[in-house]
Amino acid sequence: MSTEAYRRGIELFNSGAFFDAHEVWEEAWRESGGVEKKFLQGLTQVAVAFHHYSRGNVAGACSVLQRARKNITDCPGEFGGIDLNALLESLGKWQEALAAGGPKPVLPRLEKI
């Protein structure tokens, strides 16, 4: 995995530049394999989901979040320096809030641990 691209994607995601994070991670995803590929695919999908949400496409956000969670669930609980269990919990809360049309939780942040 390109460490520089991976870190840049985290910075972009955490700043709310979801589309740009998706682009950076997608590039790294193409060059990866195995669990790393699933991990990057999941992160890319998380970024796409929040991009959809930011543009008012709730149905698209829900659909992509579901696929993202499936890919991330296949990874160890801590991967790439990120607590994936915490991320999965946050994404689950987002899925519930989007489905119910209720108040939205705080946007997830990808913190390196």
N, C-alpha and C positions, 0 to 999 in steps of 0.2 A: 504494500500500500504506500502510495506517495504520502509521506508524513506531512510535507508542506501543504499539499492539496487538502488532506484530511483536516489539518488545523485551520486552514483558511475557510473550509466549509463550516466548521464549528463557529468561527468568528462571524461569518455571514449569517448563519442561522440565528445565533444569539442576538444579533443586531436587528433581526426581523427581515433580512434580505433573503427570504425563503427561495425565491426563484433562482437567485445567484448561487445559493448554497447547493441547490439541486444540480445545477450545471457543473459545479466544481466536483461534487461527489460522484456524479455520473461518469465523468472522465476517469476518476480513480477506480470506479467500479468496473469499467471496461477492461482495465489492466490487472484485475485481481482474480482470485480463485478461491474455492473452498468456503470455509466459514467467513472469511474476510469478505468474499463477494456477497454473501447473504446479508452480512452486517451493513455493508455500504449500500446495498439495494434497499434495505429497511430504512436507513437514514435518509436516502434520497427520497423515498416514498413519504417519510415524515415531512420533509421539506415541501414536497409537492402538495401534500394534504393541507398544510398551513398556508401555502400560496393560494390554493383553491378557496380556503376559508377567508383569506384576506380580500378576495375578489367577490365574495358573496355566494360562492358555489358550495353550499353546505352538503348537498348530495355527493358531489365529487370528493369533498374533504372526508366524509364518512367512509366512502368506498375505499379510498386510498389508505386511510388510517387503518382499516381492517387488514389490508394486505401488508402494510408496514409492520403491524404488531405480529403478524404471523412470521414474517422473516426475522424480526428481532428476537422473537421467542425461541427460535432455533439456535441462537447464539448463547454462549455462557453468560451468567448474570453480570459479569464485569468483562467488558471487551473494549479494546481501543482506548482504555483509560476512562470509560464512561460506565456509570452504574446503570445498567440496562434494566434492572428490576425497578428502579425508581422511574426511569423513563417510561416503561410499560405501564406503571401505575398511573402516571400523568396522562398518557395517551388514552387509557381506559376511561378516566374521568372526562376527558374531552369527548370521547365517543358518546358517553352517556349524556353529556350536556348538549351536544349537537343533536342527538336523536330526540331529546325531550324539548329542545328549543328553549332551555332554561339559561340561567346565568353561566357564563363561561369561566372556567378556571384560569389561573395564571398560565401564560404561555410557558411551555417547558423550556428549560435552559440545559444545554449540554455542557455539564461541568466535568472537566478532567479530574479523576480521582487518583 
